């Protein structure tokens, strides 16, 4: 099972890393879109940032003598070379961090990747590349986030700038956290702004990025420590809901915008599994079952990749009509976040426990199990593990 996940990760990474290694990404990567104007100015940073934000925990395990460890080591070197190619001002593949607004999003995904893999994707970068990356991230500072999930992108970039030696602008961090505290709607769900929306943005962005920001900032005040505890509880509830959404054939409700991010819709479940914080109602092996099926259904569908290995628009194959105008080839690599549990070592229960059915299977198979229940309010801390 784990070997199959490694194959999926490698299939996503190969075209991007190979092209950036030769500094030919802009020449090689197709930019499929339904937009009336080209998305090429933003597509390449989308592809790199979104690929790395999903693969980074796996790369952080580092190389070892196993076949997987050797593969990981090669991909980590390729990832560092890719960051160099993307940020070097003299590179033909230098990416756009400064125009069109969209780079704020993907700079944040790239920043989050370096926090998910601090040793492999930050400390092992040459000082020159660290400086270039910091300079490129700084180019997004003039971009003002809207009253929605973009607040978290600005905050994550700011954390990365501070780590790179820039004075931290707390006006791009603390108000974002305050807003999401206010936008909590109950039962593990945040508004993307003040209102509820039927889509997967709680999973694509909000839960994982909010937890990531609080990982870095919670120690700064009692209020932030409390918010971190509340956010952890909310994420656990949302992960429990996500596990129930996946059918035995790997399908899940095709609701809301950006559905062509495919299995990336389940990032919240994958992230909580990576953090080893799944609720008692979701055994790690059941989460593995659900995620594996969803990844297989969305990445192995005929037509998902073109003849050169690049992702194509769609959810279960090539379905360009499902894509919104802001989506292009690069956007699609957010599917990588379903693979976050590769960052757990092979001996972790997520990988080592025997097969477990999903909650969907247990209920629809006739098993008598306890009813689901809403999360009322936010408990002050995580419940004790039993």
N, C-alpha and C positions, 0 to 999 in steps of 0.2 A: 504493500500500500504506500509506504513512504517513498519507495523508489518511483512509483508512478507520479507522486507529487513533485519529486525532483525533476522528472522528465517534463512535466508541465512548466515548471519554473524555467528550465533551460530553454524550452521551445519559445517562451515569451522573450527571454533575454537575448538569445543568439543574434537575431537580426540587428537589434539596436546596438549591442556591444561590438559586434563585428564591424558595423558601419562606423561607429565612433572611433574604434581603434585605428581605422584608416582615415579618420576625419572626412568621411564621405556620407554622413547621415543625411545631410540636406540634398545630396544627389540621389541617394538610394530610396529613402522612405517615401512611399506614396502618401498623399494627403486626401483621402476620400472624405467628402463632406456633402451635406445638402445645402450648405450656406451659399448665398448668392455671390459672396466674395471669398477669396482664398483664405484658408486658415493656416497656410504655411508659415506665416510669421510667428505663430504661437505653438505649432504642432510638435516641434522637436523637443522643447522643454516639457511639454505635456508628457510625451513618451518616456523621457528619461526620469522625470520626477515621479511619475505614477508607477513605473516599473520598480524603481528602487524602494519606494515606500512600502511595497509588499514583500520584496525579497530581502530587505535589510536585516530582519531578525535572523534569518537563515544564514546570511553571510557573516553575521556577527559571531556565529559559533566557531568560525575560523577553520583553517585547514587542519587535517589530520591524515593518518596513513590509510584510512578506508577509501574505497572508490568515491563515496559521497564526499568525504572530506577533501579529497584531491580536486574534485569538481568544484566544490565550494571555494577552495583556494584560488582556482583559476578564474572563477567568476568574480571574486572579490577584487583581484588584480584588475580584471577588465572593467569593473565598476569604477575603480579609482581612476583608471585611464579615461573612462567616459566622462567623469566629472571634470577632469583636466581639459579634455577636448571641448566641453560645453562652456567652460568659464575662461579659458585662455583668450585674452583680447586679440591675439594674432592667429587664432584657429579659424579655419574656414567653417567649422561647425560651432563657433561661438553662438550661444543661444540668446534669444531676445528676452531680457528681464525687465525692459524699461517702457515698452509701449503697448497699448491696446488693453490694459487692465487685466486680461487673462493671466499674464505671467505671475501676478501675485498669488494665484491659486497654486500654480505648479512649482513656484519657488518654495511655497510652504510645504508641499509634498516632499520636495527634495530636502528641505530643512528637517522635516520629520524623519526622513530616512536616516539622516546623519545622527539623530538622537536615538533612533532604534538600533543603530549600529555604530556607537560612538568610537569604538576601537578601529573597526575595519573601514569605516567611511568618513572618519574625521581625523583621529589621531595618526593613522597611517598615511594620510595625505601629506605630500611634501609641503613645507611651509609656503612655497610659492603658490601651490594650488589652494591651500587654506585661505591665503590672502585673496586670490582671485575669486574664490567662491564667496567670501565675505563681501567683496566689492560688488559682485553681481547681485547678491541678495539685497544689498543696500540700494540698488537701482529701483527697487519696488517701493521704496518708502514714500514716494509722492502719491501712490495709489491709495485712494480712500475706500475702505470697504463699505458695502451696503449694510442695511439693517437685516442681516441674515447670516448664514453660515460663513460668509466671507470675513466676518469679524475674527474668526479663529485663524484664518490664514495670515492676517496681518500680525496677530499675536505670536504665532509660531515662528514667523520670519524674524520677529524682534528678538525672541529667545536665541535664535541662531546668531544674530548679529552681536548680541552681548557676549556670547561664547567666543566669537571671533575678535573681540577686543573693542567693539564699538560701544559708545555710551547707550544704555538701554532707554528707549522711549516708552515709559509705562503707560502713556496715553493710548498706546496701541495694544496693550495687554489687559490692564485692569478693567477698563470699561467693557471689554468683550466678555470677560468672566462675569461681571455684574449683569450684563444683558442676558446671558444664558441662564443665570440663576433665576432671573425674572421670567424667562421664556419657558421654564419647566412647566409642562402641562399636566403631569401626573402619569402614573403607571409606566414609568420608565421612558417617557417620550418628551422630547423638547420640541417647541415650535421652531421652524426655520424662519426666525422673526417672531412676531407676537402671535401668529396664527398657526394652527395645525395644517399640515399638508399630507395627503396620501402619497408618499413616495419613500424612497430609501435614504434620504439625506441624513437621518439620524445615524445611519450605518456608514454611508459613503464618507461622511465628514464628522458629524457632530460628536457622537460618543467617543470614537477613537482619538480625535484631535483634542477634545476637551480633556480627556484623561491624560493625554501626552503633555499638554500644557501644565496641568496640575501636578504631574510628576516632577516638573522642574520648579514650579512656583509655590507649591503648597507650604513649604517650610518657612515661607516669608511672613506668615501671619496666622493667628488662630482662626480667623474667618476663612482663609483659603484652605487651611487644613480641614475645617468642617465641611467646606464645599467639596473638597476631594472625597471625603467619606460619603457624602450624599451622591456625588457623581458615580462613584463605584457601585453603590447600591442600585442606582437607576440603570447603569450599564448591564448589571447582572440580570435585571428583569427584562431588559430589551433583548439580551442574548437568549433568554429562555423563550421569549416569543419567537425569535428568529428560528430557533431549532424546530419549533412546531410548524413552521411554514413550508418546510421542504418535504415534498412528496417522495415516495419510493423511486420514482423515475428521475428524480433530481430537479424537477420543475418546482417553481415557487411563483406566487402571484406576480404577474407582470403589471405592476401598478406604478403610476407616477413617471416623472421625467427621468432622463438619463438611464433608462433601463438597459441600454446597450453597454453599460459598464459590466454587464453579465454577472458572474458570480461575485464580483466586488460588492454587490448588494448585501452580502452576508459578512461584511468586514466586522461589524460589531460582535457577532458570534465568534469569528476567528480571533479577534483581539482579546476578548474576555478569556477564550481558551488559552491563548498565548500567555496571558497574565496568570493563569491557573486560578481563576476566580469564578469558574462556572458555578451556578447554583446547584444545590443537591439534587434538584429535579432533572438535571442534565448531566449524566455521566460523561466524562471526557470521550469515551468510545462512541457514545451516541452523537456527540458533536462531530467527531471524526466521520461517522457514517453520513450525516447530513451534508457536511461540507464536501466530502468526496463525491457524493452523488451530484451535487449542484455544479461542482467544477467540471466533472465529466460531461454532464448534460450540456453545459454552455461552451466548453472549450473543445470537446471532441465532435461536436455537431458538424456535419458536412458543410463546407462553405465558410467556416469560421476564419480560416487563414487563406491568404492568396498563394499563388504558386511560388512566391519567394519567402513565405513564412510570416508575412505581416498580417496583423488582425484586420478584419473587415467589419463594417457596421452591422450590428445585429445582436440578438440575444441567443437564439438557437439556430445559428447559421448566418447566412448573409441576408439581412433584412433592413436595407437602408432606410425604408420609410419609418422605422422605429426611432431614428436618430433626430434629435432637435438640431436647430441651425447652428448652435454653438459647439457641436460635437464633430470631431474629425478622427482620423486614424490614431493620432497621439493620445486622444482622450481615453481610448478604449483600454489602455494599459492599466487603468485602475482595477481591472479584474484581478491583478496580481495580489491584492490585499486579502483575497480568500485564502492565500497560501501562507499567511502569517504564522500558523502553528508549526511550520517547518523550523521556526526558531526554537522550538522545544527539542531537547535531545532525544534520541531514539528510545532511551529508557524511560522517558516520561509516560505517565499513564495514558495520555492522549494517543501515544503511538504503541505502547506495549500492552495495554489492556485488550482482552479478546473482543471480538465483534459484539456490539450492542445495538439493538434496534432503536430507531428514533421514536419519539413520543407519538408522532403521526401513525407509525406502524402499530405501536402497542394498542392505541385506542381503537383504530379502525380494524385491527385484527381481533378485537373482542376482549382484550385484557381489561380487567377492572382495576383502574388506577385512580389516585386522588384527583379531584377536579382542579383545574387551573384557578388561580385567584389573583385579583389585581393587587398592585402595590399601592397602598393608601398612604399618602404622605411620604416622607423620606426618613427612614430610621437614622439615628445618629452615627451608626457605624455598621460595618459588615457583620452579619450574624456569625456566631461561632460555627466553625466547621465541625460536623459530626463524624 
